[in-house]
Amino acid sequence: MTRFNVFLMMTVAIGTLICGCGSDSAQSSLEKGISAFDKKNYSAAIECLDLAAKEINDSAPLYYTLGLSHLNLGDMKKALAAFNKTIDIDPAHYESIICLGQIAYHENNDLAISQECFETALKMVTDAHKKAVLYTSMAIVESGLKNDGLARLYLIQALSCDRSYAPAFYNLGSLYKDKFGYKEEALKCFKQYAQLADKDENHYVKAEKNMERLNLNIERLASSRQATVKRDTVTASENLGNGVVYQSQKKYLDAIKFYDAALAADPLAFSAAYGKAMAYQKLNRSREAFAAFKAAIEINHDHQDSYIRAVKLAMQLKRFSDATTLLDRAIARNPSYSSYYDFMTRILYEQSRYAEAKKYGEYYLSLLEPGDKDRAAYEKWVKSLSES
């Protein structure tokens, strides 16, 4: 994933900064420091703000601006000291907490501290765009920790906060391309990024190159499939019709024979693959049904019912790794379907991955209607995961 610069460097009004006790000369130094900062003259800003700080020691905005000035000049030690002083004065100063998280990530490679800072700040932020920025930051950290599933979840949450936040689409496209191997899903994300981002943005050219490569790979794969797969749709249709008739008569084994004949004639006959899976499920032959639903999904990556049935069967068979893999693809194809996150929560719980399960459970709760009859019990269970 890409290291987007997500510092929330906000311009602070002078009126906000003139607070705390101090002489007229201290207030004058403060005003001069802010003016220099706004003009990006960071050395002059530091000189003036340091003078002001000798008398004004209870102004969080003063120390925050001092920290940003040091940060822009690359003096991380002094920036850290200023941001920590800001938080001592105002523990709810989330901008400083975010900056501490960014320094921990970019300068110290301390991913755990970085994530802790971002999570703390997220609880304080109410603005949707700022939340999107923070979720994207958290995703980048999780990717660095090799937690690709959580990285994906945070990017989906970022986009649920702000669908116009282009970096979230770029990072999600990169994640799907590089970590999950999902070409079509990655291409869709890069296209959405390109629609939102300015053409002079640093990653725009990279996005264009990724789209070009992905389009080429997808076209080559489709051409190869078309060339190697022989399709007799007429014979397949005849056998499919017979299979449907036998299935309606609850003669499931006979139906399966005709579905197999249909697939032999046309390996891309989705209805035959799906019908075969349903027939095996009616016979309570879970292993065969699971394999058949997986085969159906390979033909049609967007068939929601096949995903749901395959995941439930995988859980029944205690094949949790297979269930996770299926859900990863299902979420990539349709991230708005809330039940996928419930399934993922339960699967991660069965794998004793309680921290991840809690994150997915919390997101599922955010999608549930407040009056949902199962909400209270589910919320109680999700909260208990932190104690597991």
Secondary structure, 3 states (H helix, E strand, C coil): CCCCCCCCCCCCCHHHHCCCCCCHHHHHHHHHHHHHHHCCCHHHHHHHHHHHHCCCCCCHHHHHHHHHHHHHCCCHHHHHHHHHHHHHHCCCCHHHHHHHHHHHHHCCCCHHHHHHHHHHHHHHCCCHHHHHHHHHHHHHHHHHCCCHHHHHHHHHHHHHHCCCCHHHHHHHHHHHHHHHCCHHHHHHHHHHHHHHCCCCCCCHHHHHHHHHHHHHHHHHHHHHHHHHCCCCHHHHHHHHHHHHHHHHCCCHHHHHHHHHHHHHHCCCCHHHHHHHHHHHHHCCCHHHHHHHHHHHHHHCCCCHHHHHHHHHHHHHCCCHHHHHHHHHHHHHHCCCCCHHHHHHHHHHHHCCCHHHHHHHHHHHHHHCCCCCCCHHHHHHHHHHHHHC
